């Protein structure tokens, strides 16, 4: 136990926002901690009945399911809840969040069953970046629903609820609102080794307990090795993004994108990553390899 305490003292706790760490930390045995996190985000006290164990990540390669994970939990108030972390920005992100919600919602009913069995489904998306669509909104934990356009007060159905939390925004707001529980949780998820988290855990019992559990997770050599691979992959991808931006500013034309793609092919980057960086289709990239 002394060795695990030293991980915190030495600033070597793993980052909870990494999928493999998040799943190991908020496992079934720690559903009480996850319950507090969910309660603080939705601003309503809830308890978790069960966590979907089938959603646990079993990562072999560093680029498997990069930055995307979700935990599906049944709440005692007969509500479904998805908690997802997305580390890297992607195209059409609001639509992707809605798709994840729809997938979970639709899975409740089999063909021929009545729609009344469908339960309220809350999707919590925690992003390690900021969305352009939410620019200028500083409130944390806003609930997105289907409302009529005349007054914006009438909700069509309470079955749909989306909550998007941007980690960088929450960290920025922490300086103004250090007592805000969402800001405190995001500080913990982003980097539990920073000194501010040490202060937070003195007053937030749930985060203090989460730190204790994280010490045990961080002491697991297998999880540590996978987490380090994930971090390295993310750093490499960010470097590739910066490279692509720099080259794009120099060229800015179709020929330039092709040249960038060719250089990336020589660097053995994946077709999927090259497509994301250059906006070329995978078919176009395959032709450039010929």
SEMI-893190 format. One line per 8 residues: their letters; for each residue x, y, z of C-alpha. Coordinates in Angstrom, 3 decimals. Each point is the difference from the previous one (the first is absolute). Last residue first. Layout:
N
A) X:Y:Z | ...
//
This chain:
290
XXXXXXXX) -0.165:3.239:-56.567 | -0.106:1.487:3.497 | -1.734:3.158:-1.241 | -2.871:-2.163:-1.270 | -0.553:-1.379:3.528 | -0.216:3.578:1.281 | -2.774:0.841:-2.429 | -1.928:-3.131:1.020
XXXXXXXX) 0.404:0.882:3.693 | -1.614:3.359:-0.735 | 2.090:3.144:0.361 | -0.890:2.315:2.880 | 3.753:0.410:0.682 | 0.308:-0.846:3.706 | -2.967:-2.355:0.265 | 0.916:-1.853:-3.173
XXXXXXXX) 3.613:-0.323:1.133 | -1.202:-1.457:3.321 | -2.231:-2.579:-1.684 | 2.719:-0.986:-2.507 | 2.393:-0.654:2.885 | 3.266:1.908:0.230 | 2.993:-1.832:-1.482 | 2.207:3.127:-0.139
XXXXXXXX) 0.216:-0.490:-3.770 | -3.816:0.053:-0.095 | 0.100:3.250:1.966 | 2.276:1.553:-2.621 | -2.388:-1.119:-2.736 | -2.969:1.455:1.890 | 1.735:3.374:0.330 | 0.753:-0.026:-3.734
XXXXXXXX) -3.641:-0.804:-0.764 | -1.201:2.764:2.279 | 2.315:2.450:-1.743 | -1.266:-0.993:-3.415 | -3.549:0.612:1.222 | 0.941:3.490:1.183 | 0.949:1.641:3.330 | 3.734:-0.220:-0.584
XXXXXXXX) 1.964:1.607:2.809 | -2.892:0.100:2.485 | -0.638:-3.665:-0.677 | 3.591:-0.929:0.770 | -0.231:1.616:3.431 | -3.422:-1.519:0.664 | 1.140:-3.478:-1.038 | 3.036:0.172:2.257
XXXXXXXX) -2.143:1.164:2.905 | -2.356:-2.915:-0.579 | 2.902:-2.436:-0.218 | 1.346:1.276:3.333 | -3.446:-0.508:1.513 | -0.031:-3.558:-1.355 | 3.406:-0.732:1.513 | -1.066:1.396:3.376
XXXXXXXX) -3.180:-2.093:-0.087 | 1.954:-3.162:-0.855 | 2.434:0.663:2.834 | -2.842:0.488:2.470 | -1.642:-3.238:-1.118 | 3.248:-1.923:0.339 | 0.470:1.405:3.508 | -3.518:-1.070:0.916
XXXXXXXX) 0.640:-3.532:-1.283 | 3.182:-0.313:2.079 | -1.666:1.454:3.109 | -2.962:-2.380:-0.342 | 2.344:-2.988:-0.173 | 2.190:1.252:2.850 | -2.894:0.524:2.436 | 1.214:2.621:2.488
XXXXXXXX) -1.920:2.735:-1.775 | -3.245:-1.908:0.601 | 0.753:-0.212:3.734 | 0.828:3.695:0.232 | -3.118:0.745:-2.043 | -2.122:-1.629:2.691 | 1.414:2.357:2.628 | -0.421:2.991:-2.316
XXXXXXXX) -3.632:-1.005:-0.614 | -0.560:-0.053:3.775 | 1.329:3.553:0.255 | -2.136:0.931:-3.007 | -3.087:-1.290:1.806 | 0.946:1.727:3.258 | 0.374:3.449:-1.564 | 1.501:2.349:2.589
XXXXXXXX) 3.565:-1.307:0.355 | -0.177:-1.525:-3.483 | -0.215:3.472:-1.548 | 3.226:1.174:1.634 | 1.982:-2.944:-1.388 | -1.753:0.603:-3.319 | 1.406:3.531:-0.104 | 3.521:-1.401:0.378
XXXXXXXX) -0.103:-1.778:-3.358 | 0.442:-3.778:-0.033 | -3.677:-0.799:-0.624 | 0.286:1.379:-3.551 | -2.971:0.415:-2.353 | -2.425:-2.274:1.848 | 0.684:1.713:3.334 | -0.315:3.533:-1.375
XXXXXXXX) -3.176:-1.153:-1.779 | -1.428:-1.268:3.294 | 0.729:3.289:1.764 | -1.502:2.106:-2.788 | -3.147:-2.149:0.137 | -0.133:0.397:3.794 | 0.128:3.834:-0.122 | 1.840:1.087:3.128
XXXXXXXX) 2.987:1.400:-1.920 | -2.318:2.264:-2.031 | 2.039:2.835:-1.532 | 3.320:-1.870:-0.368 | -1.992:-3.182:-0.726 | -1.545:1.704:-3.040 | 3.098:-0.613:-2.119 | 0.132:-3.628:1.101
XXXXXXXX) -3.678:-0.424:-0.895 | 0.599:1.541:-3.442 | 2.979:-2.272:-0.683 | -2.019:-3.079:1.122 | -3.028:0.665:-2.225 | -3.135:-1.542:1.525 | -2.899:-0.877:-2.300 | -3.339:-1.110:1.430
XXXXXXXX) -2.656:-1.611:-2.190 | -3.496:-0.887:1.209 | -2.693:-1.825:-1.968 | -2.811:-1.913:1.748 | -1.536:3.169:1.454 | -2.140:0.478:-3.087 | -1.232:2.976:-2.047 | 1.315:2.553:2.482
XXXXXXXX) -1.951:3.251:0.267 | 1.975:3.050:1.086 | 1.761:1.046:-3.196 | -2.679:2.639:-0.530 | -0.880:-0.353:-3.685 | 2.654:-2.507:-1.104 | -1.263:-3.131:1.732 | 2.531:-1.940:2.070
XXXXXXXX) 1.960:-3.223:-0.536 | 2.646:-0.207:2.727 | 3.537:1.165:0.781 | 0.825:0.169:3.699 | 2.651:2.577:0.943 | 2.574:-1.516:2.371 | 2.439:2.903:0.101 | -0.950:3.589:-0.825
XXXXXXXX) 2.680:1.871:-1.941 | -1.722:0.109:-3.381 | 1.893:2.315:-2.381 | 1.073:-2.806:-2.341 | -2.249:-3.039:0.414 | -0.321:-0.767:-3.732 | 3.752:0.471:-0.454 | 0.530:-2.882:2.380
XXXXXXXX) 2.822:0.075:2.533 | 2.542:-2.741:0.629 | 0.504:-2.942:2.356 | -3.693:-0.796:-0.340 | -2.254:-1.611:2.610 | -3.266:-1.147:-1.603 | -2.787:-0.871:2.437 | -2.938:-1.716:-1.726
XXXXXXXX) -3.180:-0.333:2.037 | -2.625:-2.537:-1.042 | -3.560:0.030:1.321 | -1.397:-3.486:-0.316 | -1.726:-1.660:-2.943 | -2.627:-2.465:1.240 | -2.756:2.314:-1.236 | 1.066:-0.606:-3.586
XXXXXXXX) -1.706:-3.395:0.053 | 1.906:-3.060:-1.208 | -0.407:-1.326:-3.528 | 3.664:0.224:-0.983 | 2.181:0.104:3.110 | 0.184:3.015:2.264 | 2.852:1.227:2.195 | 2.566:0.066:-2.824
XXXXXXXX) -1.678:3.081:-1.471 | 1.011:2.266:2.882 | 3.638:-1.121:0.048 | 0.420:0.460:-3.754 | -1.868:3.310:0.074 | 2.300:1.368:2.704 | 3.101:-1.047:-1.925 | -1.464:1.590:-3.142
XXXXXXXX) -0.683:3.262:1.860 | 3.636:0.167:1.096 | 1.111:-0.712:-3.577 | -2.267:2.768:-1.318 | 1.490:2.454:2.486 | 3.496:-1.111:-1.146 | -0.523:0.544:-3.711 | 3.726:-0.371:-0.687
XXXXXXXX) 2.247:-1.200:2.790 | 1.879:1.587:2.872 | 2.288:-2.314:1.999 | -0.430:-1.010:3.638 | -3.628:-1.133:-0.034 | -1.306:-1.313:3.324 | -3.432:-1.594:0.284 | -2.398:-0.526:2.901
XXXXXXXX) -3.257:-1.581:-1.138 | -2.990:-0.035:2.355 | -3.211:-1.995:-0.020 | -2.779:1.064:2.373 | -2.205:-2.087:2.298 | 0.582:2.192:3.077 | 2.531:-2.575:1.267 | 2.329:0.893:-2.857
XXXXXXXX) 1.094:-2.501:-2.629 | 3.526:0.698:-1.267 | 1.715:-0.034:-3.366 | 3.673:0.884:0.011 | 1.467:1.477:-3.138 | 3.314:0.253:-1.726 | 1.597:1.972:-2.754 | 3.484:1.410:0.338
XXXXXXXX) 1.489:-2.473:-2.430 | -2.233:-3.064:-0.373 | 3.017:-2.143:-0.857 | 3.015:2.195:-0.802 | 2.222:-1.361:2.756 | -0.598:-3.620:-0.953 | -1.283:-2.625:2.452 | -2.819:1.847:1.708
XXXXXXXX) -2.658:-1.839:1.997 | -2.471:2.780:0.740 | -2.943:-0.719:2.262 | -3.332:0.350:-1.795 | -1.124:-3.506:0.881 | 0.077:0.964:3.668 | -3.084:2.191:-0.419 | -0.134:1.752:3.367
XXXXXXXX) -2.824:-0.772:2.427 | -2.288:1.782:2.441 | 1.638:3.419:-0.026 | -1.332:2.526:2.476 | -1.325:3.434:-0.834 | 0.101:3.463:1.519 | -0.841:2.617:-2.598 | 2.297:2.624:-1.430
XXXXXXXX) 0.582:-2.018:-3.213 | 3.775:0.376:0.366 | 0.215:-0.266:3.799 | -2.313:-3.012:0.065 | 1.997:-1.755:-2.758 | 3.280:0.473:1.884 | -1.649:-1.052:3.284 | -1.354:-3.176:-1.602
XXXXXXXX) 3.410:-0.761:-1.506 | 1.407:0.001:3.520 | -2.788:-2.325:1.220 | 0.552:-2.230:-3.039 | 3.477:-0.820:1.280 | -0.341:-3.799:0.100 | -1.621:0.063:-3.456 | 3.016:1.732:-1.558
XXXXXXXX) 0.574:3.748:-0.023 | 3.779:-0.152:0.438 | 0.796:-2.821:-2.420 | -2.308:1.478:-2.614 | 1.463:3.488:0.356 | 3.567:-1.355:-0.083 | -0.565:-1.938:-3.240 | -1.774:2.979:-1.542
XXXXXXXX) 2.567:2.665:0.841 | -1.807:2.819:1.827 | 1.111:-1.482:3.334 | 3.644:1.038:-0.621 | 2.356:-2.412:1.764 | 1.448:1.061:3.349 | 3.727:0.653:-0.178 | 0.274:3.336:1.820
XXXXXXXX) 2.648:-1.270:2.393 | -2.254:0.397:3.034 | -2.830:-1.700:-1.860 | 2.132:-2.941:-1.051 | 1.506:-0.034:3.496 | -3.359:-0.981:1.444 | 0.114:-3.114:-2.152 | 3.411:-0.951:1.400
XX) -1.265:0.478:3.568 | -2.909:-2.352:-0.717
//
